[in-house]
């Protein structure tokens, strides 16, 4: 079972796509309303990689980054399956509950 933040990180990596590295993943996660550090995101990506739910690769070094390489992330098939199952579990538990946001007028 995935934790809530792991779910959000996997969703963000999927949304960003092939160019998923720390900064765009961070920007995508800001849409969730959370203020997060890049360190928190990288720690979570490392944990997900250790679990086999994401893969990473190094990009080419760039002068703009002082010769440093970007690390790009992609959700693995196992990561997609874990995310699918985790979200399905939440949906099953929520069936029949009135959890729609209240409309204020």
Contact map, one row per residue, 1 for C-alpha under 8 A:
111000000000000000000000000000000000000000000000000000000000000000000000000000000100010000000000000000000
111101100000000000000000000000000000000000000000000000000000000000000000000000000110010000000000000000000
111111100000000000000000000000000000000000000000000000000000000000000000000000000000000000000000000000000
011111110000000000000000000000000000000000000000000000000000000000000000000000000000000000000000000000000
001111111000000000000000000000000000000000000000000000000000000000000000000000000000000000000000000000000
011111111100000000000000000000000000000000010001000000000000000000000000000000000000000000000000000000000
011111111110000000000000000000000000000000000000000000000000000000000000000000000010010000000000000000000
000111111111000000000000000010000000000000000000000000000000000000000000000000000000000000000000000000000
000011111111100000000000100010000000000010011000000000000000000000000000000000000000000000000000000000000
000001111111110000000000000000000000000000000000000000000000000000000000001000100010000000000000000000000
000000111111111000000000000000000000000000000000000000000000000000000000000000000000000000000000000000000
000000011111111100000000100110000000000000000000000000000000000000000000000000000000000000000000000000000
000000001111111110011000100000000000000000000000000000000000000000000000111000000000000000000000000000000
000000000111111110010000000000000000000000000000000000000000000000000000011000000000000000000000000000000
000000000011111110000000000100000000000000000000000000000000000000000000000000000000000000000000000000000
000000000001111111110001100100000000000000000000000000000000000000000000000000000000000000000000000000000
000000000000111111110000000000000000000000000000000000000000000000000000010000000000000000000000000000000
000000000000000111110000000000000000000000000000000000000000000000000001110000000000000000000000000000000
000000000000000111111000000000000000000000000000000000000000000000000001100000000000000000000000000000000
000000000000110111111101100000000000000000000000000000000000000000000001110000000000000000000000000000000
000000000000100000111111100000000000000000000000000000000000000000000111100000000000000000000000000000000
000000000000000000011111110000000000010011000000000000000000000000000011000000000000000000000000000000000
000000000000000000001111111000000000010000000000000000000000000000000000000000000000000000000000000000000
000000000000000100011111111100000000000000000000000000000000000000000000000000000000000000000000000000000
000000001001100100011111111110000000000010000000000000000000000000000000000000000000000000000000000000000
000000000000000000000111111111000001110010000000000000000000000000000000000000000000000000000000000000000
000000000000000000000011111111100000000000000000000000000000000000000000000000000000000000000000000000000
000000000001001100000001111111110000000000000000000000000000000000000000000000000000000000000000000000000
000000011001000000000000111111111100000000000000000000000000000000000000000000000000000000000000000000000
000000000000000000000000011111111111000000000000000000000000000000000000000000000000000000000000000000000
000000000000000000000000001111111100000000000000000000000000000000000000000000000000000000000000000000000
000000000000000000000000000111111100000000000000000000000000000000000000000000000000000000000000000000000
000000000000000000000000000011111110000000000000000000000000000000000000000000000000000000000000000000000
000000000000000000000000000011111111000000000000000000000000000000000000000000000000000000000000000000000
000000000000000000000000000001001111100000000000000000000000000000000000000000000000000000000000000000000
000000000000000000000000010001000111110110000000000000000000000000000000000000000000000000000000000000000
000000000000000000000000010000000011111110000000000000000000000000000000000000000000000000000000000000000
000000000000000000000110010000000001111111000000000000000000000000000000000000000000000000000000000000000
000000000000000000000000000000000000111111100000000000000000000000000000000000000000000000000000000000000
000000000000000000000000000000000001111111110000000000000000000000000000000000000000000000000000000000000
000000001000000000000100110000000001111111111000000000000000000000000000000000000000000000000000000000000
000000000000000000000100000000000000011111111100000000000000000000000000000000000000000000000000000000000
000000000000000000000000000000000000001111111110000000000000000000000000000000000000000000000000000000000
000001001000000000000000000000000000000111111111000000000000000000000000000000000000000000000000000000000
000000001000000000000000000000000000000011111111100001000000000000000000000000000000000000000000000000000
000000000000000000000000000000000000000001111111110000000000000000000000000000000000000000000000000000000
000000000000000000000000000000000000000000111111111000000000000000000000000000000000000000000000000000000
000001000000000000000000000000000000000000011111111111000000000000000000000000000000000000000000000000000
000000000000000000000000000000000000000000001111111111110000000000000000000000000000000000000000000000000
000000000000000000000000000000000000000000000111111110000000000000000000000000000000000000000000000000000
000000000000000000000000000000000000000000000011111111000000000000000000000000000000000000000000000000000
000000000000000000000000000000000000000000000001111111100000000000000000000101100000000000000000000000000
000000000000000000000000000000000000000000000001111111100000000000000000001111110100000000000000000000000
000000000000000000000000000000000000000000001001101111110000000000000000111100100000000000000000000000000
000000000000000000000000000000000000000000000000100111111000000000000000111100000000000000000000000000000
000000000000000000000000000000000000000000000000100001111100000000000011110000000000000000000000000000000
000000000000000000000000000000000000000000000000000000111110000000000011100000000000000000000000000000000
000000000000000000000000000000000000000000000000000000011111000000001111000000000000000000000000000000000
000000000000000000000000000000000000000000000000000000001111100000001111000000000000000000000000000000000
000000000000000000000000000000000000000000000000000000000111110000001100000000000000000000000000000000000
000000000000000000000000000000000000000000000000000000000011111011111100000000000000000000000000000000000
000000000000000000000000000000000000000000000000000000000001111111111000000000000000000000000000000000000
000000000000000000000000000000000000000000000000000000000000111111110000000000000000000000000000000000000
000000000000000000000000000000000000000000000000000000000000011111100000000000000000000000000000000000000
000000000000000000000000000000000000000000000000000000000000111111111000000000000000000000000000000000000
000000000000000000000000000000000000000000000000000000000000111111110000000000000000000000000000000000000
000000000000000000000000000000000000000000000000000000000000111111111000000000000000000000000000000000000
000000000000000000000000000000000000000000000000000000000000111011111100000000000000000000000000000000000
000000000000000000000000000000000000000000000000000000000111110010111110000000000000000000000000000000000
000000000000000000001000000000000000000000000000000000000111100000011111000000000000000000000000000000000
000000000000000000001100000000000000000000000000000000011110000000001111100000000000000000000000000000000
000000000000000001111100000000000000000000000000000000011110000000000111110000000000000000000000000000000
000000000000100001111000000000000000000000000000000001111000000000000011111000000000000000000000000000000
000000000000110011010000000000000000000000000000000001110000000000000001111100000000000000000000000000000
000000000100110000000000000000000000000000000000000011100000000000000000111111110000000000000000000000000
000000000000000000000000000000000000000000000000000111100000000000000000011111110000000000000000000000000
000000000000000000000000000000000000000000000000000010000000000000000000001111111000000000000000000000000
000000000000000000000000000000000000000000000000000110000000000000000000001111111100000000000000000000000
000000000100000000000000000000000000000000000000000111000000000000000000001111111110000000000000000000000
000000000000000000000000000000000000000000000000000010000000000000000000001111111111000000000000000000000
000000000000000000000000000000000000000000000000000000000000000000000000000011111111100000000000000000000
110000000000000000000000000000000000000000000000000010000000000000000000000001111111110000000000000000000
010000100100000000000000000000000000000000000000000000000000000000000000000000111111111000000000000000000
000000000000000000000000000000000000000000000000000000000000000000000000000000011111111100000000000000000
000000000000000000000000000000000000000000000000000000000000000000000000000000001111111110000000000000000
110000100000000000000000000000000000000000000000000000000000000000000000000000000111111111000000000000000
000000000000000000000000000000000000000000000000000000000000000000000000000000000011111111100000000000000
000000000000000000000000000000000000000000000000000000000000000000000000000000000001111111110000000000000
000000000000000000000000000000000000000000000000000000000000000000000000000000000000111111111000000000000
000000000000000000000000000000000000000000000000000000000000000000000000000000000000011111111100000000000
000000000000000000000000000000000000000000000000000000000000000000000000000000000000001111111110000000000
000000000000000000000000000000000000000000000000000000000000000000000000000000000000000111111110000000000
000000000000000000000000000000000000000000000000000000000000000000000000000000000000000011111110000000000
000000000000000000000000000000000000000000000000000000000000000000000000000000000000000001111111101000000
000000000000000000000000000000000000000000000000000000000000000000000000000000000000000000111111100000000
000000000000000000000000000000000000000000000000000000000000000000000000000000000000000000000111110000000
000000000000000000000000000000000000000000000000000000000000000000000000000000000000000000000111111000000
000000000000000000000000000000000000000000000000000000000000000000000000000000000000000000000001111100000
000000000000000000000000000000000000000000000000000000000000000000000000000000000000000000000100111110000
000000000000000000000000000000000000000000000000000000000000000000000000000000000000000000000000011111000
000000000000000000000000000000000000000000000000000000000000000000000000000000000000000000000000001111100
000000000000000000000000000000000000000000000000000000000000000000000000000000000000000000000000000111110
000000000000000000000000000000000000000000000000000000000000000000000000000000000000000000000000000011111
000000000000000000000000000000000000000000000000000000000000000000000000000000000000000000000000000001111
000000000000000000000000000000000000000000000000000000000000000000000000000000000000000000000000000000111
